[in-house]
Amino acid sequence: MPRTTTPTTPTTTASATDGPTGAPTGAPGAHPAAAASIDVPGAHRAATTHTDVPAPTRLLAATSWEELVTSALLGTDRRPPAAASGTGPKDVAESGANGFSGGAGGVPGRAGPDRAAAALLNAAALHTVRRRAGLLPAPAAPRPDPAPADPRPPLPEAARSRLNRLLADRAAPSGSGGRRGTAPDLTELIPQWLATANLHGYRAPDAALPALLDAARARTDLRPHALAFAGPRGLWLAGLNPEWKFALRGASGRSLLPDVTDPEAVHQLWEEGLFAERVALLAAVRAHEAGAARVLLATTWAGERAEDRLMFVDSLRSGLSDADEDFLEQALADRSRNVRATAAELLSALPESALARRMAARALSCVSPGLTGTDPSVAVEAPHECDAAMQRDGVVALPPSGRGERSWWLGQLVEASPLAIWPERFGGRDAREIVALPVADGWSEELHAAWCRAAVRQRDPEWARALLGTPSTPPSNSPGTASLAERSKLLVVLPAAERAGWVAEFIAAHGLSEAFQLLGVCPTPWAEPLGRSVVDALEIARDAGSYPWSFSGVMGLAERCLNPAEAGHLEVLTTTPDEPADASPGANGYWSEAFQRLVSTLRLRAEMDAELAPDR
């Protein structure tokens, strides 16, 4: 028989796309009594009942949809349907002499191969009509569990309307041209609005949950506040949509977890849950009872994947204590280098751990008191090798490109050593005095940078103050490090008020050009000394005719972080003064526009705070 590759399609036909959703004969959902009006090429349209359909079509209609599609694609000569392949009853094999000779649904005058193709198409049409006219409803899927209750008070009506506008503006296209104009940027105010709503303990409106979860999916910076605001109902809804599965990761998913005091439920989820659920479960158990989390982790530790072990061991940062030492010490022999490094880092943050003592012994052999002439100094003899014991304790042997091996090893040893060993080593001097000592042979930068990392890791404010130095000292001459990124990390170790005061003095002494990273770690809204120093520095930059776009990042921070009460003091800066002769062309116009936007944003923030006030 010739191959049928492009058969003439009847008026009522089926396509390959009908297969997956269609209901072939005999399958659930196909009504057995369904009838069809089948158009046959070259014949008149005939309304037929099931008994009027020719025998070949009836036989082929018993074939599955997938089999019909395969036969149509390959050709009835190469792949005849099972019902017409000669394997059935004799009347099937001989049907060409009967059913293909014409009659209702037949094709008079055609040869056998064409009649076989026509019968196949008729059967496909019959399948399609059954799908469209005889399909029964599918069994209903199980209903999801009801959404949990959220006892928090609802938003005030004005705040609810504000939330809808903020979420709608998030999806709106941004303006063109790069010039922002004087209108506030609402998308940048969403995190602050959410933080204030959470501070007052409001619950999210049910109707706003989908848009809120979409916003959190698009912006990771929104997630902590957005998921806290969404509450248990938001997490319940996230469990029904795979696109929102991010909400189930980490501590934010605890309300969907079993009671951590129920050992059986905890063990079952730990054994059977998804990875995100297990991470959240471990964090919840850790917060309730640190020892129970270690026991739970030990039950499956040997069989976990390396990347999972890394996440699990990193979760021990929360509530880290000396009780975790034994588990972390065993993790130093892990197969994964990343797991070993993380375990070593956590152990080095425990000053009384065996690893901290081992690292201290190594560091003390490298760094010692010395003399430069008659003045005390710091002598350094960096390691000459990185042996197996050092590598087991987390020292990475291969340095990055551009770093010498010995300086790389020295930095790791000092970083992992308890800072408490150095006052005794240097004759009772405190941190500030030790940092002020000259370091011999050019090792000062490497040693001080390692002390900075140790102060951040061990959260030691005394060493952080010593390494930061006074705010008026230029960064290049600071006692610790000139890196603003490292100085920002040191600032985080200080109490919030002290941190803001230090940065305010830094700005007063050096201006804003080097303060952007430092401002980013200060608590918001900025306290009055810090906010006033930022405004004064911006005014000085404007009056000096400075290039305004160089301060766009600081201006954006000011819009989000300045106290809204500063709006009245800034009003005078919204005017456009005469430009100095040496100013950038059009600079004062841009400065005026930026200050107008700053004032309007601060006033909008004040309105939002008033709308969220619980006594409104």
Secondary structure, DSSP 8 states (H G I E B T S, - for coil): ----SS----SS---TTHHHHS--TTSTTB-TT---EE--TTS--EE--GGGS-HHHHHHHTS-HHHHHHHHHH-TTTS--GGGTTSS-HHHHTGGGTGGG-STT--TT--HHHHHHHHHHHHHHHHHHHHHHSB----------------S----HHHHHHHHHHHHHHHS---SSS---SS--GGGGHHHHHHHHHHHT----GGGHHHHHHHHHH-GGGHHHHHHHHHHHHHHHHTT-GGGGGGGSGGGGGGGS--TT-HHHHHHHHHHS-HHHHHHHHHHHHHH-HHHHHHHHHHHGGGS-HHHHHHHHHGGGTT--GGGHHHHHHHTT-S-HHHHHHHHHHHHTSTTSHHHHHHHHHHHHHEEEEEETTEEEEEE---S---HHHHHTT--SS--TT--HHHHHHHHHHHTS-TTHHHHHTTT--HHHHHHS-BGGG-HHHHHHHHHHHHHHHT-HHHHHHHH--TTS-GGG-SS-S-HHHHHHHHHHS-HHHHHHHHHHHHHHH-STTTHHHHTTS-SS--HHHHHHHHHHHHHHHHTT--GGGGHHHHHHHHHHS-GGGHHHHGGGGS-----TTS-TTHHHHHHHHHHHHHHHHHHHHHHHHHH-TT-
